[in-house]
């Protein structure tokens, strides 16, 4: 159901480079990552990057390696 910490970090790093990365909370709280969302599917990235493919943990643009 959940991926390991390295996979999650790799996924978040990929998301942060994407044009669809949205984190408006960072404007007020620069060190806070919990509010980041995908502009393509609207999912919260902290949750989505944790899940395996069987539990909908997939990038809608197919950018994640694992």
NORPETA-V670591 format. One line per field, one symbol per residue. ss: DSSP state (~ for helix, > for strand, _ for the rest). phi: phi as a letter, one per 20 degrees, with the letter a starting at -180 (. if undefined). burial: b if it has 9 or more other ideal C-beta (glycine too) atoms within 8 Angstrom, else e. Layout:
# NORPETA-V670591
ss: ???
phi: ???
burial: ???
This chain:
# NORPETA-V670591
ss: _>__~~~~~~~~~~~~____>>_~~~~_________>>_____>~~~~__>_~~~___________
phi: .deffffgffffffffeefefcbffffecgeedfefcefedmffffeffeefgfdmecffdleefd
burial: eebeeebbebbbebbeebeebebebbeeeeeebebbbbeeeeebbbebbbbeeeeebebeeeebee
